[in-house]
Amino acid sequence: MEHRSILFGLVRLHVLYHASKGDVFGLEMIRELGRQGYSLSPGTLYPLLHGMEREGYLKSAERQSGGRTRKFYRATRKGNAALSKARDQVQELFGELFEGESSLKMMPRGKKPRGER
């Protein structure tokens, strides 16, 4: 994954988001993150899940699914609170990152909007 250290925080937020909606398991998260453009191996994701559980953001339970015993994760109260706080911060950051984006896309390369020269 390019720019791994920067994007890793976004992966953690994706995991928290999905775990706040219901139980998730590792392979399911690898596939979902793949649909979002992230390429994670089990050797990357499972330590992340275990760490988030140790930190108190997730809790796990083993149960049968499709003839296999799987470890399912769900967001804890602490995880849901962290996600709620992160939503506000991410919304503010995205607003700053994409502020004026639509007007900049229309400008020819190398030109800046009036007042930014």
N, CA, C and O atoms as a GROMACS GRO file, in nm:
protein
  468
    1MET      N    1   0.086  -0.117   0.000
    1MET     CA    2   0.000   0.000   0.000
    1MET      C    3   0.090   0.123   0.000
    1MET      O    4   0.172   0.141   0.090
    2GLU      N    5   0.075   0.207  -0.101
    2GLU     CA    6   0.154   0.329  -0.110
    2GLU      C    7   0.112   0.426   0.001
    2GLU      O    8  -0.006   0.434   0.035
    3HIS      N    9   0.207   0.499   0.055
    3HIS     CA   10   0.182   0.595   0.163
    3HIS      C   11   0.116   0.526   0.283
    3HIS      O   12   0.026   0.581   0.346
    4ARG      N   13   0.162   0.408   0.311
    4ARG     CA   14   0.105   0.319   0.411
    4ARG      C   15   0.078   0.386   0.545
    4ARG      O   16  -0.032   0.372   0.600
    5SER      N   17   0.175   0.457   0.599
    5SER     CA   18   0.159   0.512   0.733
    5SER      C   19   0.048   0.616   0.739
    5SER      O   20  -0.021   0.627   0.841
    6ILE      N   21   0.031   0.693   0.633
    6ILE     CA   22  -0.074   0.795   0.632
    6ILE      C   23  -0.211   0.730   0.615
    6ILE      O   24  -0.306   0.767   0.684
    7LEU      N   25  -0.222   0.633   0.525
    7LEU     CA   26  -0.351   0.570   0.497
    7LEU      C   27  -0.394   0.472   0.605
    7LEU      O   28  -0.512   0.436   0.612
    8PHE      N   29  -0.302   0.428   0.690
    8PHE     CA   30  -0.336   0.329   0.791
    8PHE      C   31  -0.444   0.380   0.886
    8PHE      O   32  -0.529   0.302   0.930
    9GLY      N   33  -0.442   0.507   0.918
    9GLY     CA   34  -0.546   0.565   1.004
    9GLY      C   35  -0.683   0.556   0.938
    9GLY      O   36  -0.783   0.534   1.006
   10LEU      N   37  -0.687   0.574   0.806
   10LEU     CA   38  -0.815   0.562   0.734
   10LEU      C   39  -0.865   0.417   0.736
   10LEU      O   40  -0.986   0.394   0.746
   11VAL      N   41  -0.774   0.322   0.728
   11VAL     CA   42  -0.813   0.181   0.737
   11VAL      C   43  -0.876   0.153   0.872
   11VAL      O   44  -0.979   0.086   0.880
   12ARG      N   45  -0.816   0.204   0.978
   12ARG     CA   46  -0.872   0.186   1.113
   12ARG      C   47  -1.012   0.246   1.121
   12ARG      O   48  -1.101   0.188   1.184
   13LEU      N   49  -1.032   0.362   1.059
   13LEU     CA   50  -1.166   0.424   1.060
   13LEU      C   51  -1.266   0.339   0.981
   13LEU      O   52  -1.381   0.324   1.023
   14HIS      N   53  -1.223   0.285   0.868
   14HIS     CA   54  -1.311   0.195   0.792
   14HIS      C   55  -1.352   0.076   0.877
   14HIS      O   56  -1.470   0.040   0.882
   15VAL      N   57  -1.257   0.015   0.945
   15VAL     CA   58  -1.286  -0.100   1.030
   15VAL      C   59  -1.384  -0.060   1.139
   15VAL      O   60  -1.484  -0.129   1.161
   16LEU      N   61  -1.358   0.050   1.207
   16LEU     CA   62  -1.449   0.096   1.313
   16LEU      C   63  -1.588   0.123   1.259
   16LEU      O   64  -1.688   0.086   1.322
   17TYR      N   65  -1.596   0.185   1.144
   17TYR     CA   66  -1.726   0.215   1.084
   17TYR      C   67  -1.805   0.087   1.060
   17TYR      O   68  -1.920   0.076   1.103
   18HIS      N   69  -1.744  -0.008   0.992
   18HIS     CA   70  -1.816  -0.132   0.960
   18HIS      C   71  -1.848  -0.213   1.086
   18HIS      O   72  -1.954  -0.274   1.096
   19ALA      N   73  -1.756  -0.213   1.183
   19ALA     CA   74  -1.780  -0.285   1.308
   19ALA      C   75  -1.887  -0.216   1.392
   19ALA      O   76  -1.946  -0.279   1.480
   20SER      N   77  -1.912  -0.089   1.368
   20SER     CA   78  -2.019  -0.019   1.440
   20SER      C   79  -2.155  -0.053   1.381
   20SER      O   80  -2.257  -0.039   1.448
   21LYS      N   81  -2.157  -0.098   1.256
   21LYS     CA   82  -2.282  -0.134   1.188
   21LYS      C   83  -2.323  -0.278   1.214
   21LYS      O   84  -2.439  -0.314   1.196
   22GLY      N   85  -2.228  -0.362   1.257
   22GLY     CA   86  -2.256  -0.502   1.283
   22GLY      C   87  -2.128  -0.582   1.289
   22GLY      O   88  -2.019  -0.527   1.271
   23ASP      N   89  -2.141  -0.710   1.314
   23ASP     CA   90  -2.024  -0.796   1.327
   23ASP      C   91  -1.951  -0.809   1.194
   23ASP      O   92  -2.013  -0.822   1.089
   24VAL      N   93  -1.818  -0.805   1.200
   24VAL     CA   94  -1.733  -0.822   1.081
   24VAL      C   95  -1.625  -0.924   1.114
   24VAL      O   96  -1.589  -0.943   1.230
   25PHE      N   97  -1.574  -0.989   1.010
   25PHE     CA   98  -1.460  -1.079   1.030
   25PHE      C   99  -1.350  -1.040   0.931
   25PHE      O  100  -1.376  -0.968   0.835
   26GLY      N  101  -1.231  -1.088   0.954
   26GLY     CA  102  -1.112  -1.044   0.882
   26GLY      C  103  -1.122  -1.050   0.731
   26GLY      O  104  -1.100  -0.949   0.665
   27LEU      N  105  -1.154  -1.166   0.675
   27LEU     CA  106  -1.159  -1.180   0.530
   27LEU      C  107  -1.264  -1.087   0.469
   27LEU      O  108  -1.242  -1.031   0.362
   28GLU      N  109  -1.375  -1.072   0.537
   28GLU     CA  110  -1.480  -0.980   0.492
   28GLU      C  111  -1.426  -0.837   0.486
   28GLU      O  112  -1.455  -0.763   0.392
   29MET      N  113  -1.348  -0.797   0.587
   29MET     CA  114  -1.291  -0.662   0.590
   29MET      C  115  -1.185  -0.645   0.481
   29MET      O  116  -1.175  -0.538   0.421
   30ILE      N  117  -1.106  -0.749   0.456
   30ILE     CA  118  -1.006  -0.740   0.348
   30ILE      C  119  -1.076  -0.716   0.215
   30ILE      O  120  -1.032  -0.633   0.135
   31ARG      N  121  -1.185  -0.787   0.191
   31ARG     CA  122  -1.260  -0.768   0.066
   31ARG      C  123  -1.324  -0.630   0.059
   31ARG      O  124  -1.316  -0.564  -0.044
   32GLU      N  125  -1.385  -0.587   0.168
   32GLU     CA  126  -1.450  -0.455   0.170
   32GLU      C  127  -1.346  -0.344   0.150
   32GLU      O  128  -1.369  -0.251   0.072
   33LEU      N  129  -1.235  -0.354   0.218
   33LEU     CA  130  -1.130  -0.253   0.202
   33LEU      C  131  -1.074  -0.256   0.060
   33LEU      O  132  -1.037  -0.152   0.006
   34GLY      N  133  -1.068  -0.375  -0.001
   34GLY     CA  134  -1.025  -0.386  -0.141
   34GLY      C  135  -1.118  -0.311  -0.234
   34GLY      O  136  -1.073  -0.248  -0.330
   35ARG      N  137  -1.249  -0.317  -0.206
   35ARG     CA  138  -1.346  -0.242  -0.288
   35ARG      C  139  -1.327  -0.091  -0.270
   35ARG      O  140  -1.365  -0.013  -0.357
   36GLN      N  141  -1.269  -0.052  -0.158
   36GLN     CA  142  -1.244   0.090  -0.131
   36GLN      C  143  -1.108   0.136  -0.181
   36GLN      O  144  -1.071   0.252  -0.164
   37GLY      N  145  -1.032   0.044  -0.244
   37GLY     CA  146  -0.904   0.080  -0.301
   37GLY      C  147  -0.782   0.047  -0.215
   37GLY      O  148  -0.670   0.080  -0.253
   38TYR      N  149  -0.803  -0.018  -0.102
   38TYR     CA  150  -0.692  -0.058  -0.015
   38TYR      C  151  -0.656  -0.203  -0.044
   38TYR      O  152  -0.744  -0.286  -0.066
   39SER      N  153  -0.527  -0.233  -0.044
   39SER     CA  154  -0.481  -0.370  -0.066
   39SER      C  155  -0.411  -0.417   0.060
   39SER      O  156  -0.294  -0.385   0.083
   40LEU      N  157  -0.484  -0.493   0.143
   40LEU     CA  158  -0.428  -0.540   0.270
   40LEU      C  159  -0.418  -0.692   0.268
   40LEU      O  160  -0.506  -0.761   0.216
   41SER      N  161  -0.312  -0.742   0.325
   41SER     CA  162  -0.296  -0.886   0.342
   41SER      C  163  -0.347  -0.925   0.480
   41SER      O  164  -0.362  -0.839   0.567
   42PRO      N  165  -0.375  -1.053   0.499
   42PRO     CA  166  -0.413  -1.098   0.634
   42PRO      C  167  -0.305  -1.064   0.737
   42PRO      O  168  -0.336  -1.036   0.853
   43GLY      N  169  -0.178  -1.067   0.696
   43GLY     CA  170  -0.068  -1.036   0.787
   43GLY      C  171  -0.066  -0.890   0.831
   43GLY      O  172   0.002  -0.856   0.928
   44THR      N  173  -0.138  -0.806   0.761
   44THR     CA  174  -0.151  -0.665   0.800
   44THR      C  175  -0.280  -0.642   0.877
   44THR      O  176  -0.281  -0.575   0.980
   45LEU      N  177  -0.390  -0.699   0.826
   45LEU     CA  178  -0.520  -0.671   0.887
   45LEU      C  179  -0.538  -0.737   1.023
   45LEU      O  180  -0.585  -0.672   1.117
   46TYR      N  181  -0.502  -0.865   1.037
   46TYR     CA  182  -0.528  -0.933   1.164
   46TYR      C  183  -0.455  -0.870   1.282
   46TYR      O  184  -0.515  -0.857   1.389
   47PRO      N  185  -0.328  -0.832   1.268
   47PRO     CA  186  -0.266  -0.760   1.381
   47PRO      C  187  -0.336  -0.628   1.411
   47PRO      O  188  -0.344  -0.587   1.527
   48LEU      N  189  -0.388  -0.560   1.308
   48LEU     CA  190  -0.462  -0.436   1.329
   48LEU      C  191  -0.588  -0.464   1.411
   48LEU      O  192  -0.618  -0.393   1.507
   49LEU      N  193  -0.663  -0.568   1.374
   49LEU     CA  194  -0.784  -0.604   1.448
   49LEU      C  195  -0.751  -0.640   1.592
   49LEU      O  196  -0.819  -0.594   1.685
   50HIS      N  197  -0.647  -0.721   1.612
   50HIS     CA  198  -0.608  -0.761   1.748
   50HIS      C  199  -0.566  -0.640   1.830
   50HIS      O  200  -0.599  -0.629   1.948
   51GLY      N  201  -0.492  -0.548   1.767
   51GLY     CA  202  -0.450  -0.427   1.837
   51GLY      C  203  -0.568  -0.340   1.875
   51GLY      O  204  -0.573  -0.286   1.986
   52MET      N  205  -0.664  -0.325   1.784
   52MET     CA  206  -0.783  -0.244   1.814
   52MET      C  207  -0.865  -0.308   1.925
   52MET      O  208  -0.931  -0.239   2.003
   53GLU      N  209  -0.861  -0.441   1.932
   53GLU     CA  210  -0.931  -0.509   2.042
   53GLU      C  211  -0.857  -0.485   2.174
   53GLU      O  212  -0.920  -0.457   2.276
   54ARG      N  213  -0.724  -0.496   2.173
   54ARG     CA  214  -0.646  -0.470   2.294
   54ARG      C  215  -0.667  -0.327   2.344
   54ARG      O  216  -0.670  -0.303   2.464
   55GLU      N  217  -0.681  -0.233   2.249
   55GLU     CA  218  -0.701  -0.092   2.285
   55GLU      C  219  -0.843  -0.063   2.332
   55GLU      O  220  -0.871   0.046   2.382
   56GLY      N  221  -0.933  -0.161   2.318
   56GLY     CA  222  -1.070  -0.145   2.366
   56GLY      C  223  -1.168  -0.090   2.264
   56GLY      O  224  -1.281  -0.059   2.300
   57TYR      N  225  -1.127  -0.076   2.138
   57TYR     CA  226  -1.217  -0.024   2.034
   57TYR      C  227  -1.307  -0.132   1.975
   57TYR      O  228  -1.416  -0.102   1.926
   58LEU      N  229  -1.261  -0.256   1.979
   58LEU     CA  230  -1.337  -0.369   1.926
   58LEU      C  231  -1.346  -0.478   2.031
   58LEU      O  232  -1.261  -0.487   2.120
   59LYS      N  233  -1.449  -0.561   2.021
   59LYS     CA  234  -1.455  -0.684   2.100
   59LYS      C  235  -1.482  -0.796   2.002
   59LYS      O  236  -1.541  -0.775   1.896
   60SER      N  237  -1.438  -0.915   2.037
   60SER     CA  238  -1.454  -1.027   1.945
   60SER      C  239  -1.526  -1.144   2.011
   60SER      O  240  -1.530  -1.157   2.133
   61ALA      N  241  -1.582  -1.226   1.925
   61ALA     CA  242  -1.646  -1.351   1.969
   61ALA      C  243  -1.630  -1.452   1.856
   61ALA      O  244  -1.648  -1.419   1.739
   62GLU      N  245  -1.597  -1.574   1.893
   62GLU     CA  246  -1.586  -1.680   1.793
   62GLU      C  247  -1.720  -1.748   1.777
   62GLU      O  248  -1.792  -1.773   1.874
   63ARG      N  249  -1.753  -1.779   1.651
   63ARG     CA  250  -1.874  -1.856   1.623
   63ARG      C  251  -1.863  -1.920   1.486
   63ARG      O  252  -1.776  -1.884   1.406
   64GLN      N  253  -1.950  -2.013   1.461
   64GLN     CA  254  -1.951  -2.086   1.334
   64GLN      C  255  -2.014  -2.001   1.224
   64GLN      O  256  -2.114  -1.933   1.246
   65SER      N  257  -1.952  -2.007   1.107
   65SER     CA  258  -2.005  -1.937   0.991
   65SER      C  259  -1.957  -2.011   0.867
   65SER      O  260  -1.837  -2.021   0.843
   66GLY      N  261  -2.050  -2.062   0.789
   66GLY     CA  262  -2.013  -2.133   0.667
   66GLY      C  263  -1.928  -2.256   0.693
   66GLY      O  264  -1.839  -2.288   0.614
   67GLY      N  265  -1.954  -2.326   0.803
   67GLY     CA  266  -1.879  -2.445   0.837
   67GLY      C  267  -1.742  -2.418   0.898
   67GLY      O  268  -1.665  -2.512   0.919
   68ARG      N  269  -1.712  -2.294   0.927
   68ARG     CA  270  -1.583  -2.258   0.986
   68ARG      C  271  -1.605  -2.180   1.115
   68ARG      O  272  -1.708  -2.115   1.133
   69THR      N  273  -1.509  -2.188   1.201
   69THR     CA  274  -1.510  -2.103   1.320
   69THR      C  275  -1.440  -1.973   1.283
   69THR      O  276  -1.324  -1.973   1.242
   70ARG      N  277  -1.512  -1.866   1.299
   70ARG     CA  278  -1.456  -1.734   1.266
   70ARG      C  279  -1.460  -1.645   1.390
   70ARG      O  280  -1.542  -1.663   1.480
   71LYS      N  281  -1.368  -1.551   1.392
   71LYS     CA  282  -1.367  -1.450   1.497
   71LYS      C  283  -1.435  -1.326   1.440
   71LYS      O  284  -1.386  -1.266   1.345
   72PHE      N  285  -1.546  -1.290   1.499
   72PHE     CA  286  -1.622  -1.172   1.458
   72PHE      C  287  -1.590  -1.056   1.552
   72PHE      O  288  -1.575  -1.074   1.672
   73TYR      N  289  -1.582  -0.938   1.494
   73TYR     CA  290  -1.550  -0.818   1.570
   73TYR      C  291  -1.668  -0.721   1.563
   73TYR      O  292  -1.737  -0.711   1.462
   74ARG      N  293  -1.688  -0.650   1.673
   74ARG     CA  294  -1.791  -0.546   1.680
   74ARG      C  295  -1.732  -0.429   1.758
   74ARG      O  296  -1.652  -0.448   1.849
   75ALA      N  297  -1.773  -0.310   1.722
   75ALA     CA  298  -1.725  -0.190   1.792
   75ALA      C  299  -1.778  -0.189   1.935
   75ALA      O  300  -1.894  -0.225   1.959
   76THR      N  301  -1.696  -0.148   2.027
   76THR     CA  302  -1.735  -0.132   2.167
   76THR      C  303  -1.791   0.010   2.186
   76THR      O  304  -1.795   0.090   2.093
   77ARG      N  305  -1.833   0.037   2.306
   77ARG     CA  306  -1.878   0.173   2.339
   77ARG      C  307  -1.765   0.273   2.315
   77ARG      O  308  -1.787   0.381   2.260
   78LYS      N  309  -1.644   0.236   2.355
   78LYS     CA  310  -1.526   0.322   2.332
   78LYS      C  311  -1.501   0.340   2.183
   78LYS      O  312  -1.466   0.449   2.138
   79GLY      N  313  -1.516   0.232   2.105
   79GLY     CA  314  -1.497   0.240   1.960
   79GLY      C  315  -1.600   0.329   1.894
   79GLY      O  316  -1.566   0.407   1.805
   80ASN      N  317  -1.725   0.318   1.938
   80ASN     CA  318  -1.830   0.404   1.882
   80ASN      C  319  -1.808   0.550   1.918
   80ASN      O  320  -1.834   0.639   1.836
   81ALA      N  321  -1.760   0.576   2.039
   81ALA     CA  322  -1.730   0.714   2.080
   81ALA      C  323  -1.614   0.770   1.997
   81ALA      O  324  -1.617   0.886   1.955
   82ALA      N  325  -1.512   0.688   1.974
   82ALA     CA  326  -1.398   0.732   1.893
   82ALA      C  327  -1.441   0.759   1.750
   82ALA      O  328  -1.396   0.856   1.689
   83LEU      N  329  -1.529   0.675   1.696
   83LEU     CA  330  -1.579   0.694   1.560
   83LEU      C  331  -1.659   0.823   1.550
   83LEU      O  332  -1.646   0.897   1.453
   84SER      N  333  -1.741   0.849   1.649
   84SER     CA  334  -1.821   0.972   1.650
   84SER      C  335  -1.731   1.096   1.650
   84SER      O  336  -1.756   1.191   1.576
   85LYS      N  337  -1.628   1.094   1.733
   85LYS     CA  338  -1.534   1.207   1.739
   85LYS      C  339  -1.458   1.218   1.606
   85LYS      O  340  -1.436   1.328   1.556
   86ALA      N  341  -1.417   1.106   1.552
   86ALA     CA  342  -1.342   1.105   1.427
   86ALA      C  343  -1.426   1.159   1.311
   86ALA      O  344  -1.373   1.227   1.223
   87ARG      N  345  -1.556   1.131   1.311
   87ARG     CA  346  -1.644   1.182   1.205
   87ARG      C  347  -1.637   1.334   1.197
   87ARG      O  348  -1.622   1.390   1.088
   88ASP      N  349  -1.646   1.398   1.312
   88ASP     CA  350  -1.640   1.545   1.315
   88ASP      C  351  -1.506   1.595   1.263
   88ASP      O  352  -1.500   1.689   1.184
   89GLN      N  353  -1.398   1.531   1.308
   89GLN     CA  354  -1.264   1.574   1.266
   89GLN      C  355  -1.240   1.547   1.118
   89GLN      O  356  -1.180   1.629   1.049
   90VAL      N  357  -1.287   1.432   1.070
   90VAL     CA  358  -1.269   1.398   0.928
   90VAL      C  359  -1.350   1.493   0.841
   90VAL      O  360  -1.303   1.536   0.736
   91GLN      N  361  -1.470   1.525   0.884
   91GLN     CA  362  -1.554   1.617   0.807
   91GLN      C  363  -1.485   1.753   0.795
   91GLN      O  364  -1.484   1.814   0.688
   92GLU      N  365  -1.428   1.801   0.904
   92GLU     CA  366  -1.357   1.929   0.900
   92GLU      C  367  -1.235   1.920   0.809
   92GLU      O  368  -1.210   2.011   0.729
   93LEU      N  369  -1.158   1.812   0.820
   93LEU     CA  370  -1.039   1.794   0.737
   93LEU      C  371  -1.076   1.786   0.590
   93LEU      O  372  -1.013   1.852   0.507
   94PHE      N  373  -1.178   1.708   0.556
   94PHE     CA  374  -1.218   1.696   0.416
   94PHE      C  375  -1.266   1.829   0.362
   94PHE      O  376  -1.243   1.861   0.245
   95GLY      N  377  -1.334   1.906   0.444
   95GLY     CA  378  -1.375   2.039   0.401
   95GLY      C  379  -1.255   2.125   0.364
   95GLY      O  380  -1.258   2.198   0.265
   96GLU      N  381  -1.149   2.116   0.444
   96GLU     CA  382  -1.027   2.192   0.415
   96GLU      C  383  -0.955   2.135   0.293
   96GLU      O  384  -0.907   2.211   0.208
   97LEU      N  385  -0.948   2.002   0.283
   97LEU     CA  386  -0.878   1.940   0.171
   97LEU      C  387  -0.941   1.973   0.037
   97LEU      O  388  -0.871   1.990  -0.063
   98PHE      N  389  -1.073   1.981   0.034
   98PHE     CA  390  -1.144   1.998  -0.092
   98PHE      C  391  -1.208   2.135  -0.108
   98PHE      O  392  -1.290   2.156  -0.198
   99GLU      N  393  -1.172   2.228  -0.021
   99GLU     CA  394  -1.225   2.365  -0.028
   99GLU      C  395  -1.185   2.427  -0.162
   99GLU      O  396  -1.068   2.430  -0.197
  100GLY      N  397  -1.284   2.474  -0.235
  100GLY     CA  398  -1.258   2.537  -0.364
  100GLY      C  399  -1.220   2.439  -0.473
  100GLY      O  400  -1.178   2.482  -0.581
  101GLU      N  401  -1.232   2.311  -0.449
  101GLU     CA  402  -1.191   2.208  -0.544
  101GLU      C  403  -1.264   2.220  -0.677
  101GLU      O  404  -1.200   2.209  -0.782
  102SER      N  405  -1.393   2.244  -0.676
  102SER     CA  406  -1.468   2.248  -0.802
  102SER      C  407  -1.423   2.365  -0.889
  102SER      O  408  -1.416   2.350  -1.011
  103SER      N  409  -1.393   2.480  -0.829
  103SER     CA  410  -1.348   2.593  -0.911
  103SER      C  411  -1.206   2.570  -0.962
  103SER      O  412  -1.173   2.617  -1.071
  104LEU      N  413  -1.123   2.501  -0.887
  104LEU     CA  414  -0.986   2.475  -0.931
  104LEU      C  415  -0.983   2.376  -1.046
  104LEU      O  416  -0.895   2.386  -1.133
  105LYS      N  417  -1.075   2.282  -1.050
  105LYS     CA  418  -1.078   2.184  -1.159
  105LYS      C  419  -1.106   2.250  -1.293
  105LYS      O  420  -1.065   2.200  -1.398
  106MET      N  421  -1.176   2.361  -1.290
  106MET     CA  422  -1.214   2.429  -1.414
  106MET      C  423  -1.102   2.520  -1.466
  106MET      O  424  -1.105   2.561  -1.582
  107MET      N  425  -1.004   2.551  -1.381
  107MET     CA  426  -0.896   2.643  -1.420
  107MET      C  427  -0.794   2.570  -1.506
  107MET      O  428  -0.763   2.453  -1.481
  108PRO      N  429  -0.741   2.638  -1.608
  108PRO     CA  430  -0.632   2.577  -1.687
  108PRO      C  431  -0.511   2.553  -1.598
  108PRO      O  432  -0.490   2.624  -1.499
  109ARG      N  433  -0.431   2.452  -1.634
  109ARG     CA  434  -0.312   2.420  -1.555
  109ARG      C  435  -0.222   2.543  -1.540
  109ARG      O  436  -0.203   2.621  -1.634
  110GLY      N  437  -0.168   2.557  -1.418
  110GLY     CA  438  -0.074   2.666  -1.394
  110GLY      C  439  -0.139   2.797  -1.355
  110GLY      O  440  -0.071   2.888  -1.307
  111LYS      N  441  -0.269   2.810  -1.375
  111LYS     CA  442  -0.340   2.933  -1.338
  111LYS      C  443  -0.400   2.915  -1.199
  111LYS      O  444  -0.440   2.805  -1.162
  112LYS      N  445  -0.404   3.022  -1.124
  112LYS     CA  446  -0.464   3.020  -0.992
  112LYS      C  447  -0.583   3.113  -0.991
  112LYS      O  448  -0.585   3.212  -1.064
  113PRO      N  449  -0.681   3.083  -0.909
  113PRO     CA  450  -0.795   3.175  -0.897
  113PRO      C  451  -0.747   3.313  -0.854
  113PRO      O  452  -0.645   3.326  -0.787
  114ARG      N  453  -0.822   3.416  -0.893
  114ARG     CA  454  -0.790   3.553  -0.857
  114ARG      C  455  -0.775   3.564  -0.705
  114ARG      O  456  -0.856   3.510  -0.630
  115GLY      N  457  -0.672   3.632  -0.662
  115GLY     CA  458  -0.648   3.649  -0.518
  115GLY      C  459  -0.548   3.548  -0.465
  115GLY      O  460  -0.505   3.560  -0.350
  116GLU      N  461  -0.510   3.448  -0.544
  116GLU     CA  462  -0.414   3.347  -0.498
  116GLU      C  463  -0.286   3.355  -0.580
  116GLU      O  464  -0.215   3.254  -0.590
  117ARG      N  465  -0.254   3.469  -0.637
  117ARG     CA  466  -0.136   3.481  -0.724
  117ARG      C  467  -0.012   3.510  -0.648
  117ARG      O  468   0.095   3.523  -0.706
   0.00000   0.00000   0.00000
